[in-house]
Amino acid sequence: MKIHFIGIGGIGISGLAQYMHFNGHKVSGSDMKDTIITQKLRDLGIDVNTPHSEDAISNHNLIVHSAVVKETNPEIKSAKAKEIKILARREALVDMLEDKKVYSIAGAHGKSTTTAILSAIMKGSAIIGAESKEFGSNVRYDDTTDTIIFEADESDASFLNSNPYCAIVINAEPEHMEYYDYDEQRFYDAYKTFIESAQVRILNAQDPYLETLIGTVDAQWLYPTKDISDIKYILIENEPYTEFRFKDFGIFRVWGFGEHIALDTALAILSAKDSMDIEDIRKNLLNFKGIKKRFDIVGAEDNLVIIDDYGHHPTEIKATFQSVKEYASLKNLNKIVTIWQPHKYSRTIDNLEAFVNCFKGTDELIILPVWEAGEKPRDINFENEFKQYNITMADSIKRVDNRVDIIKNNQVLTSFEKDLIISFGAGDITYQIRGEN
């Protein structure tokens, strides 16, 4: 088929585009502007045009668009005029995954990490919502098996279309509630439908919602506080590793710090153990080297570490921050500087109290403007809400070698050249902290 992806620069839709490209289809795409992702797609031989243009649509068999693309998009209009089939990404999943053995990973946070860990353990194609450092991409294509390890998305309920053979749910914390009209029952019903549609279910028994399904859903249940023990954090060549004992399977070692890393790994082990020997799982787990933008060490010297983290939900930020404190202690770094770019007004306001509490332990908190992600601005008094911290409101940051400058009104307010500096956010802060802006 000749398939055109509108919004191809998004991490989720770029994964599908690459998968279909590797699968032998003629793939093209478009987006508003060029990014690192669009350039990587071009390097694969995928034709990408920016910005959107009606001229990009010709004799295509199918148009696939991201959730944010509107009916007014010139390429949508052109495709309609040419009577070409148009599907949203969530709709396209049905056909693209229907004949595959899909290990579908869902949850408000931890999805990308768990998907990448499972892809390190098991053979098969993988489509992840972040770049795995193991294979330098968010997609791995394996034509020797019909297995796909897939990061499922609850933000638009598209996980319901992922054809799960195995449904792996890390947590079911309410998120993206604007899609569900702020109806928690509708949100949880979607999770239950997703879980019940799979032949195999691997579930976190200590998630507040998932535990209500015990006794009604046939699943392999993980009890983290009982099944995971002897957690230990170690540094190997300055890289963070967590060691833990899992049930009676022995000791496992995985890249990253934190109880949440052990939990993600345990779910991946349970998912793989019915088809793999436990010793192969233990060995293959060492292939996991983390994922880009998740506790991603992007600068390091003897008295300095700079970390980029995609965390944009308070629960995941809180969990990662525990890892930050462990890492700073092991590295003998005296101070933690946190730079936060809030992601979406709706998420920030809906979870404001949790955000206020998730940065406890930081010595300084730098707050950047909200990354709007297409939303209309809303008033949030950050200075008042976060007054318990040593807070600085800034416009941006600038990375110069191993120095991070804090910018306000085009002036450098202060600079950091030592201790531990970590940025949180799903917007362009990742490029700022890496010096790519």
C-alpha positions as CSV (number, residue, x, y, z in Angstrom):
1,M,0.0,0.0,0.0
2,K,0.9,3.6,-0.4
3,I,0.3,5.2,3.1
4,H,0.6,8.8,4.1
5,F,0.9,9.8,7.8
6,I,-0.2,13.3,8.8
7,G,1.6,14.3,12.0
8,I,4.4,11.8,11.3
9,G,6.7,13.7,13.7
10,G,4.9,12.5,16.7
11,I,6.6,9.7,18.6
12,G,3.5,7.4,18.5
13,I,2.6,7.9,14.8
14,S,6.2,7.8,13.7
15,G,6.5,4.3,15.2
16,L,3.6,3.1,13.1
17,A,5.0,4.7,10.1
18,Q,8.4,3.0,10.5
19,Y,6.8,-0.3,11.2
20,M,4.7,-0.1,8.0
21,H,7.8,1.0,6.1
22,F,9.8,-2.0,7.3
23,N,6.8,-4.1,6.5
24,G,7.2,-3.3,2.8
25,H,4.7,-0.5,2.3
26,K,5.4,2.8,0.5
27,V,5.3,5.3,3.4
28,S,5.3,9.1,3.3
29,G,4.3,11.7,5.9
30,S,4.1,15.4,6.9
31,D,4.2,17.6,9.9
32,M,4.2,21.2,10.8
33,K,7.9,21.6,11.1
34,D,11.2,19.6,10.9
35,T,12.4,17.9,14.0
36,I,15.0,15.3,14.9
37,I,12.3,12.6,14.4
38,T,11.4,13.8,10.9
39,Q,15.1,13.8,9.9
40,K,15.5,10.2,11.2
41,L,12.5,9.2,9.1
42,R,14.1,10.8,6.0
43,D,17.3,8.9,6.8
44,L,15.3,5.7,6.6
45,G,14.1,6.6,3.1
46,I,10.6,7.9,4.1
47,D,9.5,11.0,2.3
48,V,8.5,13.7,4.8
49,N,7.2,17.1,3.8
50,T,6.9,20.2,6.1
51,P,4.7,22.1,6.6
52,H,1.4,20.4,5.7
53,S,0.4,20.9,2.1
54,E,-2.4,19.7,-0.1
55,D,0.2,18.9,-2.8
56,A,1.5,16.0,-0.5
57,I,-1.6,14.0,-1.3
58,S,-1.6,12.1,-4.6
59,N,-2.5,8.5,-5.4
60,H,-2.3,7.2,-1.8
61,N,-4.3,4.2,-0.7
62,L,-4.6,5.3,2.9
63,I,-4.2,8.4,5.0
64,V,-3.5,8.0,8.7
65,H,-3.5,11.1,11.0
66,S,-2.6,11.8,14.6
67,A,-5.3,12.7,17.1
68,V,-4.5,16.4,17.0
69,V,-5.0,16.8,13.3
70,K,-8.2,18.7,12.5
71,E,-10.6,18.5,9.6
72,T,-9.3,21.8,8.4
73,N,-5.9,20.4,7.6
74,P,-5.1,20.9,3.9
75,E,-4.0,17.3,3.5
76,I,-7.2,16.0,5.0
77,K,-9.2,18.2,2.7
78,S,-7.2,17.1,-0.3
79,A,-7.6,13.4,0.6
80,K,-11.4,13.8,1.0
81,A,-11.6,15.5,-2.4
82,K,-9.7,12.5,-3.9
83,E,-11.9,10.1,-2.0
84,I,-8.9,8.4,-0.3
85,K,-9.6,6.4,2.8
86,I,-8.8,8.4,6.0
87,L,-8.2,6.9,9.4
88,A,-7.2,8.3,12.7
89,R,-4.1,6.5,14.2
90,R,-6.3,4.7,16.7
91,E,-8.5,3.4,13.9
92,A,-5.6,2.3,11.8
93,L,-4.3,0.1,14.6
94,V,-7.1,-2.4,14.1
95,D,-5.8,-3.4,10.6
96,M,-2.1,-2.9,11.3
97,L,-2.0,-5.2,14.3
98,E,-4.9,-7.6,13.8
99,D,-2.9,-10.7,12.7
100,K,0.0,-10.2,15.2
101,K,0.7,-11.6,18.6
102,V,0.7,-8.3,20.5
103,Y,2.2,-7.8,24.0
104,S,0.4,-4.6,24.7
105,I,1.6,-2.4,27.6
106,A,-0.6,0.2,29.2
107,G,-0.6,2.5,32.2
108,A,-0.5,6.2,33.1
109,H,3.3,6.0,33.6
110,G,6.0,3.5,33.1
111,K,4.8,2.3,29.7
112,S,7.8,3.2,27.6
113,T,10.3,1.7,30.2
114,T,8.3,-1.5,30.6
115,T,7.9,-1.9,26.8
116,A,11.7,-1.3,26.2
117,I,12.6,-3.8,29.0
118,L,10.3,-6.4,27.5
119,S,11.7,-5.8,24.1
120,A,15.2,-6.3,25.5
121,I,14.1,-9.7,26.9
122,M,12.0,-11.0,24.1
123,K,12.4,-11.4,20.3
124,G,9.9,-9.6,18.1
125,S,9.2,-6.3,16.6
126,A,8.8,-3.4,19.1
127,I,6.9,-0.1,18.8
128,I,7.7,2.2,21.8
129,G,6.7,5.7,22.7
130,A,10.4,6.6,23.3
131,E,13.8,5.8,21.9
132,S,15.4,2.6,23.3
133,K,19.1,3.1,23.8
134,E,19.5,-0.6,23.1
135,F,18.7,-0.2,19.4
136,G,18.8,3.6,19.0
137,S,15.2,3.9,17.9
138,N,11.6,3.7,19.0
139,V,11.0,0.9,16.6
140,R,12.6,-2.5,16.1
141,Y,11.5,-4.7,13.2
142,D,11.8,-8.5,13.4
143,D,10.3,-10.4,10.4
144,T,11.2,-13.8,12.0
145,T,8.2,-13.8,14.3
146,D,4.7,-12.3,14.4
147,T,5.3,-11.0,17.9
148,I,5.0,-7.3,18.5
149,I,5.9,-5.6,21.8
150,F,3.7,-2.5,21.7
151,E,3.3,0.6,23.9
152,A,-0.4,1.1,24.1
153,D,-2.0,4.5,24.6
154,E,-4.9,5.2,26.8
155,S,-5.0,9.0,26.0
156,D,-7.5,8.5,23.2
157,A,-8.5,4.9,24.2
158,S,-6.5,3.6,21.2
159,F,-5.2,0.8,23.4
160,L,-8.6,-0.8,22.8
161,N,-7.6,-1.3,19.2
162,S,-4.2,-2.8,19.9
163,N,-5.3,-6.4,19.5
164,P,-3.6,-7.5,22.8
165,Y,-2.6,-11.2,23.1
166,C,-1.1,-10.2,26.4
167,A,-2.3,-7.1,28.3
168,I,0.2,-5.7,30.7
169,V,-1.0,-3.0,33.0
170,I,1.4,-1.2,35.2
171,N,-1.2,1.1,36.8
172,A,-4.5,2.6,35.9
173,E,-4.2,6.1,37.4
174,P,-6.6,8.6,35.9
175,E,-4.9,10.6,33.2
176,H,-6.0,12.3,30.0
177,M,-9.4,12.7,31.6
178,E,-10.4,15.4,29.1
179,Y,-10.8,12.6,26.5
180,Y,-13.1,10.7,28.9
181,D,-15.1,13.9,29.7
182,Y,-13.8,13.7,33.2
183,D,-15.9,10.6,33.8
184,E,-13.8,8.1,35.9
185,Q,-16.2,5.3,35.3
186,R,-15.8,5.6,31.6
187,F,-12.0,5.7,32.0
188,Y,-11.9,2.6,34.2
189,D,-14.4,0.8,31.9
190,A,-11.9,1.3,29.0
191,Y,-9.2,-0.3,31.0
192,K,-11.4,-3.2,31.9
193,T,-12.4,-3.7,28.3
194,F,-8.7,-3.6,27.3
195,I,-7.8,-6.2,29.9
196,E,-10.6,-8.5,29.1
197,S,-9.9,-8.5,25.4
198,A,-6.5,-10.2,26.0
199,Q,-5.9,-14.0,26.3
200,V,-3.1,-13.3,28.9
201,R,-3.2,-10.6,31.5
202,I,-0.2,-9.4,33.6
203,L,-1.5,-6.9,36.2
204,N,-0.2,-4.9,39.2
205,A,-2.3,-6.2,42.1
206,Q,-1.5,-3.2,44.2
207,D,-2.8,-0.5,41.9
208,P,-5.9,0.9,43.6
209,Y,-8.2,0.2,40.6
210,L,-6.6,-3.0,39.4
211,E,-6.9,-4.6,42.8
212,T,-10.7,-4.3,42.5
213,L,-10.5,-6.8,39.7
214,I,-8.9,-9.5,41.8
215,G,-11.3,-12.5,41.8
216,T,-13.2,-11.3,38.7
217,V,-10.4,-11.2,36.2
218,D,-8.2,-14.2,35.4
219,A,-4.6,-12.8,35.5
220,Q,-1.1,-13.3,36.7
221,W,-0.9,-10.8,39.5
222,L,2.2,-9.0,40.7
223,Y,2.3,-8.0,44.4
224,P,5.3,-5.6,44.4
225,T,5.7,-5.3,48.1
226,K,5.6,-9.1,48.6
227,D,7.1,-10.4,45.3
228,I,10.0,-7.9,45.0
229,S,12.6,-7.8,47.8
230,D,16.3,-7.1,48.6
231,I,16.4,-4.0,46.4
232,K,19.8,-2.5,46.0
233,Y,21.2,0.4,44.0
234,I,24.7,0.3,42.5
235,L,26.8,2.3,40.1
236,I,28.7,0.5,37.3
237,E,30.9,3.0,35.4
238,N,28.7,5.8,36.7
239,E,25.6,4.1,35.2
240,P,22.7,3.4,37.6
241,Y,21.5,-0.2,38.2
242,T,18.9,-1.7,40.4
243,E,19.3,-5.3,41.8
244,F,16.4,-7.1,43.3
245,R,15.1,-10.5,44.2
246,F,11.9,-11.5,42.4
247,K,9.7,-14.2,44.0
248,D,11.8,-17.5,43.9
249,F,13.4,-16.7,40.6
250,G,16.5,-15.2,42.1
251,I,18.4,-12.0,41.7
252,F,17.9,-9.7,38.6
253,R,19.9,-6.6,37.6
254,V,18.4,-3.9,35.4
255,W,19.6,-0.5,34.2
256,G,18.1,2.4,36.2
257,F,17.3,3.3,39.8
258,G,14.2,2.9,41.8
259,E,11.4,0.7,43.1
260,H,9.4,1.6,40.0
261,I,12.1,0.2,37.8
262,A,12.0,-3.1,39.7
263,L,8.2,-3.1,39.3
264,D,8.3,-2.5,35.6
265,T,11.0,-5.2,35.2
266,A,9.0,-7.7,37.3
267,L,5.9,-7.2,35.0
268,A,8.1,-7.8,32.0
269,I,9.6,-11.0,33.5
270,L,6.1,-12.3,34.2
271,S,5.1,-11.5,30.6
272,A,8.1,-13.4,29.1
273,K,8.4,-16.4,31.4
274,D,5.7,-18.5,29.9
275,S,7.6,-18.6,26.6
276,M,11.2,-18.3,27.8
277,D,13.6,-19.9,30.2
278,I,14.2,-17.7,33.3
279,E,17.9,-17.8,32.8
280,D,17.6,-16.4,29.3
281,I,15.4,-13.7,30.7
282,R,18.0,-12.8,33.4
283,K,20.7,-12.6,30.7
284,N,18.7,-10.7,28.1
285,L,17.6,-8.2,30.7
286,L,21.1,-6.8,30.7
287,N,20.5,-5.7,27.1
288,F,18.3,-2.9,28.4
289,K,20.3,0.3,28.6
290,G,17.5,2.7,29.4
291,I,15.4,4.9,27.1
292,K,16.1,8.4,25.9
293,K,14.6,11.0,28.1
294,R,14.0,8.7,31.0
295,F,16.7,9.4,33.7
296,D,18.9,10.1,30.7
297,I,22.4,11.2,31.8
298,V,23.3,13.8,29.2
299,G,26.3,15.4,31.0
300,A,28.7,14.2,33.7
301,E,31.9,15.2,35.4
302,D,33.4,14.4,38.8
303,N,31.2,17.0,40.6
304,L,28.4,17.4,38.0
305,V,25.6,15.3,36.6
306,I,22.9,16.6,34.2
307,I,19.8,14.4,33.7
308,D,17.0,14.7,31.2
309,D,13.7,13.1,32.2
310,Y,10.4,13.0,30.3
311,G,8.4,12.7,33.5
312,H,5.3,14.9,33.2
313,H,2.9,13.3,35.6
314,P,3.4,13.8,39.4
315,T,3.4,10.1,40.3
316,E,6.2,9.4,37.8
317,I,8.1,12.5,38.8
318,K,7.9,11.6,42.5
319,A,9.2,8.0,41.7
320,T,12.0,9.4,39.6
321,F,12.9,11.9,42.2
322,Q,13.5,9.2,44.7
323,S,16.0,7.7,42.2
324,V,17.6,11.2,41.8
325,K,18.2,11.4,45.6
326,E,19.7,7.8,45.6
327,Y,22.0,8.7,42.7
328,A,23.1,12.0,44.2
329,S,24.0,10.2,47.5
330,L,26.0,7.5,45.7
331,K,27.8,10.2,43.6
332,N,28.4,12.4,46.7
333,L,26.7,15.3,45.1
334,N,25.5,17.9,47.6
335,K,22.8,19.7,45.8
336,I,19.8,18.9,43.6
337,V,18.6,21.5,41.1
338,T,15.2,20.6,39.5
339,I,14.0,22.3,36.3
340,W,10.4,21.7,35.5
341,Q,8.4,22.5,32.3
342,P,4.8,21.8,33.1
343,H,3.1,19.9,30.3
344,K,-0.5,21.0,29.5
345,Y,-2.6,23.3,31.5
346,S,-5.3,20.6,32.1
347,R,-2.8,18.1,33.5
348,T,-1.2,20.7,35.7
349,I,-4.4,22.0,37.2
350,D,-6.0,18.5,37.5
351,N,-3.0,17.3,39.5
352,L,-1.8,20.6,41.1
353,E,-1.6,19.3,44.7
354,A,0.3,16.2,43.6
355,F,2.7,18.4,41.6
356,V,3.3,20.6,44.6
357,N,4.4,17.6,46.6
358,C,6.4,15.6,44.1
359,F,9.5,17.7,44.2
360,K,10.2,17.3,47.9
361,G,14.0,17.1,48.5
362,T,15.1,19.5,45.8
363,D,17.3,22.3,46.8
364,E,16.2,24.6,44.0
365,L,13.1,24.4,41.7
366,I,13.2,26.3,38.4
367,I,9.7,26.5,36.7
368,L,9.5,27.2,33.0
369,P,6.3,28.3,31.1
370,V,3.7,25.6,30.6
371,W,4.1,23.6,27.4
372,E,0.6,24.2,26.0
373,A,0.4,21.2,23.7
374,G,-2.4,22.9,21.8
375,E,-4.4,24.0,24.8
376,K,-5.6,27.5,25.6
377,P,-3.7,29.2,28.4
378,R,-5.2,29.2,31.9
379,D,-4.1,31.0,35.0
380,I,-1.9,29.2,37.5
381,N,-0.2,31.1,40.3
382,F,3.0,29.0,40.4
383,E,4.8,31.3,42.8
384,N,2.1,31.0,45.3
385,E,1.4,27.3,44.9
386,F,5.1,26.3,45.1
387,K,6.1,28.8,47.7
388,Q,7.5,26.1,50.0
389,Y,10.4,25.6,47.6
390,N,13.4,27.8,46.7
391,I,11.7,28.7,43.5
392,T,12.7,30.6,40.4
393,M,10.3,31.4,37.5
394,A,12.2,31.5,34.2
395,D,11.5,31.7,30.5
396,S,14.0,29.0,29.3
397,I,17.3,27.4,30.0
398,K,20.4,27.2,27.9
399,R,23.0,24.5,27.9
400,V,26.6,25.6,27.3
401,D,29.0,22.6,27.5
402,N,28.4,21.4,31.1
403,R,26.9,24.7,32.3
404,V,23.2,25.3,32.5
405,D,22.0,29.0,32.3
406,I,18.6,30.0,33.6
407,I,17.1,32.7,31.3
408,K,14.5,35.4,32.1
409,N,13.7,38.3,29.8
410,N,16.7,37.3,27.6
411,Q,19.0,37.7,30.6
412,V,20.9,35.0,32.5
413,L,19.5,34.9,36.1
414,T,21.9,32.3,37.3
415,S,24.1,29.4,36.1
416,F,24.8,25.9,37.4
417,E,28.0,24.1,36.8
418,K,28.1,21.5,39.6
419,D,26.0,19.1,41.6
420,L,23.0,17.3,40.1
421,I,20.7,19.1,37.6
422,I,17.6,17.3,36.4
423,S,14.9,18.5,34.0
424,F,11.4,17.2,33.9
425,G,8.9,17.6,31.1
426,A,7.5,16.3,27.8
427,G,7.8,19.5,25.8
428,D,10.9,21.1,24.3
429,I,12.8,21.1,27.6
430,T,14.6,18.0,26.4
431,Y,16.3,20.0,23.6
432,Q,17.1,22.9,26.0
433,I,18.8,20.7,28.6
434,R,20.8,18.9,25.8
435,G,21.9,22.2,24.2
436,E,20.0,21.4,21.0
437,N,17.7,24.5,21.1
